Amino acid sequence: MKIAVIVARVLLGLLFLVSGLNGILHFLPTPPMPPSDATTFANLLMASKYMTFVSVLMVIGSLLLLVGKYVPLGLTLLGPIIVNILLFHFTLMHGGAAAGLVAAVLEIFLIVAYRRSFRGIFDADPPPATTI
């Protein structure tokens, strides 16, 4: 199980490291998208530099996974990004969600593997902190 966690961490980390660095440095060619609502939305996100911010979060989260320290924080940063990738491909793009699905499976596997770190999130009535 320990080896599977390391492999999942490295795969997810590399996937988001390459994607995040590409979003910042633009070293991989991007094929043109056909005119559609998805293209308009993507162009707006790129023009507003929102995707640069998301790319920085992807790099930070992926480095946390690759280093192996603060893995739950890295998973927390990457989780909403994966949800948005899937929503974009399922609602606007209608296809091409394979990488997003792989990332989602790896993310869920790692959340289960690190479930003790996420235990407090699911407390219905957590005790208040005693010190501030």
C-alpha positions in Angstrom: 0.0 0.0 0.0 2.9 2.4 0.8 4.3 1.9 -2.7 0.9 2.6 -4.3 0.6 5.8 -2.3 4.0 7.0 -3.4 3.3 6.1 -7.1 -0.1 7.9 -6.9 1.6 10.9 -5.3 4.3 11.1 -7.9 2.0 10.6 -10.8 -0.5 13.2 -9.6 2.3 15.6 -8.7 4.0 15.2 -12.1 0.8 15.7 -14.0 0.0 18.9 -12.2 3.7 20.1 -12.2 3.9 19.9 -16.0 0.4 21.3 -16.5 1.1 24.2 -14.0 4.5 25.0 -15.4 3.0 25.0 -18.9 0.3 27.4 -17.8 3.0 29.8 -16.6 5.9 29.2 -19.2 3.9 28.1 -22.2 6.4 25.5 -23.4 3.9 23.0 -24.9 2.0 23.9 -28.1 -1.7 24.4 -27.6 -3.9 23.3 -30.4 -6.5 25.8 -31.5 -10.0 25.2 -30.0 -13.1 25.3 -32.3 -15.4 28.3 -31.8 -17.7 27.5 -28.9 -18.8 28.6 -25.4 -15.8 26.6 -24.0 -13.4 28.6 -26.2 -14.9 31.9 -25.2 -14.8 30.9 -21.5 -11.2 29.7 -21.8 -10.1 32.9 -23.6 -11.7 35.0 -20.8 -9.9 33.1 -18.1 -6.6 33.4 -20.0 -7.0 37.1 -20.8 -7.8 38.0 -17.1 -4.7 36.1 -15.9 -6.9 33.9 -13.8 -5.4 30.8 -15.3 -1.9 32.0 -14.3 -3.0 32.1 -10.7 -4.5 28.6 -11.0 -1.3 27.4 -12.6 0.7 28.8 -9.6 -1.6 26.8 -7.3 -1.1 23.7 -9.4 2.7 24.0 -9.1 2.5 24.6 -5.4 0.2 21.7 -4.8 2.2 19.4 -7.1 5.5 20.3 -5.3 3.9 19.4 -2.0 2.9 16.0 -3.3 6.3 15.4 -4.9 8.3 16.4 -1.8 6.0 14.3 0.4 5.6 17.0 3.0 2.2 18.6 3.7 0.5 16.2 1.3 -3.0 16.9 2.7 -2.5 20.6 1.9 -1.4 19.8 -1.6 -4.4 17.6 -2.1 -6.6 20.4 -0.7 -5.2 22.8 -3.2 -5.5 20.4 -6.2 -9.0 19.1 -5.3 -11.0 22.2 -6.5 -8.9 22.4 -9.6 -9.7 18.8 -10.5 -13.4 19.5 -9.9 -13.2 22.5 -12.3 -11.4 20.5 -14.9 -14.1 17.9 -14.9 -16.9 20.4 -14.9 -15.3 22.3 -17.8 -15.0 19.1 -19.8 -18.4 17.6 -18.9 -20.5 20.8 -19.3 -18.7 23.0 -21.9 -16.2 20.9 -23.8 -18.1 17.6 -24.0 -15.1 15.4 -24.2 -11.4 15.2 -23.5 -11.8 14.5 -19.8 -9.5 11.5 -19.6 -6.6 13.3 -17.8 -9.1 14.9 -15.4 -10.7 11.5 -14.6 -7.2 10.0 -14.0 -6.4 13.0 -11.7 -9.7 12.6 -9.9 -9.1 8.8 -9.3 -5.6 9.5 -8.0 -6.8 12.4 -5.8 -9.6 10.2 -4.3 -7.1 7.4 -3.7 -4.7 9.7 -1.9 -7.5 11.3 0.2 -8.5 7.8 1.3 -4.8 7.0 2.0 -4.4 10.2 4.1 -7.9 10.1 5.6 -6.7 10.6 9.1 -5.5 14.1 8.1 -9.0 14.9 6.7 -10.9 13.5 9.7 -11.7 16.9 11.3 -13.4 18.2 8.1 -16.2 15.7 8.6 -17.0 16.6 12.3 -20.6 17.8 12.5 -20.0 19.7 15.8 -16.3 20.2 16.3 -15.1 21.6 19.6 -13.9 25.2 19.5 -10.2 26.0 19.8 -9.2 26.7 23.4 -6.4 29.1 22.5 -6.3 31.8 19.9 
